[in-house]
Amino acid sequence: MKFLETLLNGLSAGSTYAMIALGYTMVYGIAKMLNFAHGDVIMVGGYTLFIASTMMGVSPLLALLFAIVFCALIGVTIEKLAYKPLRGASPLAVLITAIGMSKLLQSLAQIVFGSATQPVDLLDLGSVSIGSLNVSMYTVITLLCSAVIMISLSLFVKYTRTGRAMIAVSEDKSAAQLMGINVNFIITITFAIGSALAAFAGFFMVLKTFNVEPSMGAMPGIKAFTAAVIGGIGSIPGAMLGGILMGVVEAFAQTSPVMAPYTDAIEFSILIVILLVRPSGILGKKRREKV
Amino acid sequence: MALLEVNNLEVYYGVICALKGISFEVNEGEIVALIGANGAGKTTMMQSVVGLIPKKGGTVTFDGRDITKTPGHKIVNLGMTQVPEGRRIFQELTVYENLMMGAYTKNDKKQFNDDLERMFELFPRLKERRNQIAGTLSGGEQQMLAMSRALMSNPKLLMLDEPSMGLAPILVDQIFDIIKELHKAGTTILLVEQNANKALQIADRAYVLETGKITFSGTGKELATSDEVRKAYLGG
């Protein structure tokens, strides 16, 4: 039973990582850049929940909706202001800009809300028991929501016109343009979706801890980025798999008194091991030229 | 009036001048070939005409409309499309999905189905491989897919960039037969080729591009029999 509980906890933590990792991987796939401000969009989502729930007192679902919309707007704005002017610039310039954007968001949050942790009044959902299995409702909700989101996203990419255009752009921007695909529009959509997923991740995190602080997105962001690379950056199923793997390893490491202090180290060493065996990640593809 | 008119087109890569003011035209119903050695600027010309790389100077007019500053993704709807060098099909998508991308800007379901049928008649191999992931096709099949993907938009002008590159001779013949067929069916064609022999055989008119400049032009026959062109491009 203990094993099952840990597994479920790991899966729910992993789904949160997967939500974030999807943002990294989709943006990388489409815009070929690492958006290091992505983790801080989670924080923006967290503070939106704080304003909506604690300060305005709206229902948790409405607060989530606010967070999704606001994060999507922030994501798209960041892209337009900071990254779009650098299209075609050296990757290093883009990378530094993204790190700068991350710092900017964190500092803004500090100026506006202070650096202290703030409480968020979301419902404490308690837990459910099935037989001797005791699972928190937070775990159940996170798992169910993430499953629905991941399935919808996969279907969206595979079966809609815009989704296929995203695959086309991620493979070959010029060829996609020849087909009449507006690459800028697809990049905007991608940032909006990725940031909306970050809002969900922020919601799951707040549902667990009931508080927010300016650097709350930094560590989950880095772990989710690691997860995206483990799964194969650019690959959507890869991000899901990498995120889940990360969460499960984390949950099991934390239950062992010996390993618990080294949880982060263990998680990051998975990256090293995977990259030694498969340099492009578990589901990452190496593209071959065919003559 | 010419269908495509390129006037004094200049393209730079940084400080390097890749096209030094080239001018040419393609009239409706023609096959026009642009031949030249590796590095002459053929692909640069193709990409800049359809707005994939920026132009430094000059104008491009298509079908009476100035498209010099039109962004790349708006070109296909005007009736001009390109089969890019190296085919550039979407490897992760199926054959069918690639063809759907070719008709990305079209909304007419019936037209789509008719066009699909036409492509499958023209390239029966693609019909057999309809649901196969495009990256697993052979080189020849990929070229056929790239051509039919472009044709799904029903272009007035089809631009082909090195369609014979890397293909076995028998496939090259096949591709050229198809180009002739498309032309007979009313498509105007601009063909860029290193295989000058083949290109001049089917071209109404041709231009020779040398390090960013057009050095010769004339009918396909004239160029094929010109001493200079023969020496430089047709192996004596």
Interface residues (C-beta under 8 A of the other chain):
Chain A: R161 R164 A165 I167 A168 E171 D172 S174 A175 A176 Q177 L178 M179 G180 I181 N182 V183 K285 R287 R288 E289 K290 V291
Chain B: Q47 V50 G51 L52 P71 G72 H73 K74 I75 V76 N77 T81 Q82 P84 G86 R88 I89 F90 Q91 E92 L93 E97 M100 M101 G102 Y104 T105 G135 L137 S138 G139 Q142 R149 A150 S153 G166
